[in-house]
Amino acid sequence: MLKGLIVCFAVLFAQLAVLHLVDTRLYSSPQDARQTAVTTVTAHKDEKDDEEEIQS
């Protein structure tokens, strides 16, 4: 049973090492950097403008 656990952990750490290598190779190049989304903020009307429109 102890031998099985050791083999299990060895395989687990090997998989983690391979995933780490793949991750660093995919996301380390600067020209392939992910683009961030740009959002625009729309200005809200003032309450005075709303009251003038209602009264008109």
Contacts in CASP RR format, 6 or more apart in sequence:
PFRMAT RR
TARGET T0000
AUTHOR 0000-0000-0000
METHOD contacts of the structure
MODEL  1
MLKGLIVCFAVLFAQLAVLHLVDTRLYSSPQDARQTAVTTVTAHKDEKDD
EEEIQS
END
